[in-house]
């Protein structure tokens, strides 16, 4: 591969704050990019990212899907996102029970109630932090309702989730605080697993504890504790983080595009499409890693078997080969597809719930606060190698 002056570093805070100029250069000048420092390749165009998501045999998840967590040999993880079919499909079939259309739709009233509880206290105020006071609190309450987590524990779970994913500048591995958070969460979940094993109640955790997984030979077995920890941890952390970042992007993007916000105030039927446009425009999970299982030619270069490769979903959403004027936010845009929930066998199980939370949150926000501004200097980003978005978004009313 020819030398290039482009630098894409997923751990660089400055790039993470605004990755779009770098991603555009990647798409235009180096659609297959190699980072020598961290030894990974990157695909940035929509078509390439889409194709790679569909080809799980070449682009495997079994070695991990986070660059710094990848291993040379397939891991023994019981985490579904770190698996390929058929093992992945067996577990996915089981956990998909948590997100049936009926179960998700039943949550709308509860989500609306939660939104009112978080937003109403700010009526008549000068402003509040849209993420810290609302966007980060709503999804943890929704997921906790599904799992049956006591309300008094939910702020702590949010804090543990943030600690677990945080990366310090220049560091690729977890901090001591992140390691400690994982240990605390394992102990917490084990306590709840043991309780539900002894006394099941009507929640997703009890269903998982007492469910049977169908194996390839037609037999069944219960989930072991490691699999239960993986399921519950994934539902809790992934559901909390991505929706919180989506809502933070909603607040900032609509403030920066007041004409588009006005369209939504005047016609709430546009809000579901606005959620899709937000997901395209600012993907909360903009990078997924894969392991290359065979020599594969991409853009006239052979990527060797055993390479790490990143699929830049966030870049794909701004690709002018797929979207007209991709850097323009347009709530009336006709979006036939985007990749912000992934694609193929690893398509996000919680996509329907995330869409519901996004729609209801925007409806309830705009009903109360049709206009707001943001203090750009007071915005604070979260810093992880997988999730992108704001930890704090102070808004003025």
HELIX and SHEET records of a PDB file:
HELIX    1   1 UNK A   13  UNK A   17  1                                   5    
HELIX    2   2 UNK A   20  UNK A   29  1                                  10    
HELIX    3   3 UNK A   46  UNK A   54  1                                   9    
HELIX    4   4 UNK A   67  UNK A   69  5                                   3    
HELIX    5   5 UNK A   80  UNK A   82  5                                   3    
HELIX    6   6 UNK A   87  UNK A   95  1                                   9    
HELIX    7   7 UNK A   96  UNK A   99  5                                   4    
HELIX    8   8 UNK A  101  UNK A  105  1                                   5    
HELIX    9   9 UNK A  108  UNK A  119  1                                  12    
HELIX   10  10 UNK A  120  UNK A  122  5                                   3    
HELIX   11  11 UNK A  131  UNK A  135  3                                   5    
HELIX   12  12 UNK A  136  UNK A  147  1                                  12    
HELIX   13  13 UNK A  151  UNK A  153  5                                   3    
HELIX   14  14 UNK A  154  UNK A  165  1                                  12    
HELIX   15  15 UNK A  176  UNK A  198  1                                  23    
HELIX   16  16 UNK A  204  UNK A  209  1                                   6    
HELIX   17  17 UNK A  225  UNK A  256  1                                  32    
HELIX   18  18 UNK A  258  UNK A  266  1                                   9    
HELIX   19  19 UNK A  268  UNK A  270  5                                   3    
HELIX   20  20 UNK A  271  UNK A  281  1                                  11    
HELIX   21  21 UNK A  313  UNK A  316  1                                   4    
HELIX   22  22 UNK A  344  UNK A  346  5                                   3    
HELIX   23  23 UNK A  351  UNK A  368  1                                  18    
HELIX   24  24 UNK A  376  UNK A  378  5                                   3    
SHEET    1   A 5 UNK A  32  UNK A  35  0                                        
SHEET    2   A 5 UNK A  40  UNK A  43 -1                                        
SHEET    3   A 5 UNK A 308  UNK A 311  1                                        
SHEET    4   A 5 UNK A 288  UNK A 292 -1                                        
SHEET    5   A 5 UNK A  59  UNK A  60 -1                                        
SHEET    1   B 3 UNK A 127  UNK A 129  0                                        
SHEET    2   B 3 UNK A 394  UNK A 396 -1                                        
SHEET    3   B 3 UNK A 373  UNK A 374 -1                                        
SHEET    1   C 2 UNK A 212  UNK A 214  0                                        
SHEET    2   C 2 UNK A 220  UNK A 222 -1                                        
SHEET    1   D 2 UNK A 296  UNK A 298  0                                        
SHEET    2   D 2 UNK A 301  UNK A 303 -1                                        
SHEET    1   E 2 UNK A 380  UNK A 381  0                                        
SHEET    2   E 2 UNK A 390  UNK A 392 -1                                        
END                                                                             
